[in-house]
């Protein structure tokens, strides 16, 4: 369902059905797109804040989800274990890029992004396609009791951030067949991905982006 292209960027095959869409999940070997003049990013703070880009580019302030429908523009999030999620409204040709770490997941950032798309574009959940990109897997994400309690678990234990966000998308009304999961663990995949859990302060960041052509 996901494949790595010649630029070392992962693509979700189901999103390629939309000829008007461009998207990708960066790896440690992908081209540096951070200075692309079409790109909008955020100072990510592990929040539930969603920011409509509305054609603006550069750093647009604090938040963890960016919304856009302006052709020719890209919105992106940076990750190094947190979960990148790209949302596509096929009806209104609108998109969102979401950064979901454990704090953002607990705060329901992806559901806030869905509500933001409804308010900004009139998005209907039934028309949304969601691609959940590479992030730390349950195999590697062991947390202590305090974090585990936020997910209703007794710690220490392993938490599945991908599944938590998949369930939130389904609860928000996105049909299960329209939620695509990469199932690529950033900590396991040292050859492909940066991982803060593995590399600590030496870890770089990967850019996941989406936009309307």
C-alpha positions, 0 to 999 in steps of 0.5 A: 500500500506504501512504497518508496520512490526513487527520491527516497520518499514514501507514497501511499498508493491509494492517494495516487488515484487523485491526479490533483494531489501531491504528497509524500512521507520523507525519509532520512535520505529524502531531498531537503524540502524545508526551504521550498517556497511553496511550503508551510510548516508550524512550530510543533508543540504537541497540541490540538491546535490546527492552523489554516494556511490559506495560501501562506507559506513559511513558518505559520506559528504554533500548532500541530495540524495545517489545513490547505486547499490553495492549489500550488501550495504544500503543508507539512509536518516534521517527525522523528518517531511521532506519527505523521498523518495526511488527510485528503478531502476528495470532494472539496480538494482540500488537505491537512498535515497532522503531527501526532505524538503521544500528547497530541494523540491524547488531545485528539489532534487528528479529530481536531484537524477533521473539525477544522476541515469541516469549518474551513472547507465543509469537509464530510468525513465520508469523503476523507482519505487518511494516510498514516505514515512511518512512526514509532511502532508499538514494538518499540514504544514502551512508556511509563505508568504516567503516560500509559494512564493517559491511554487507559493502560497500566504501565509500564507498557507498549503503546500503539500510537498508530492504532490510537489515531486510526481509531480516532479517525474512524470515530470521527467518521472516516470509513475504515477502507479509507484509512491507509497505514504504513506500518513502518517503525521509525526506531526499527528502520535505522536505514530509512528513518530518523528516530529520537528514541534511538538517536536522542539529540542526534536525530534529524527530522523527516518532512511529510507533506501534502498539497493540491497541484 
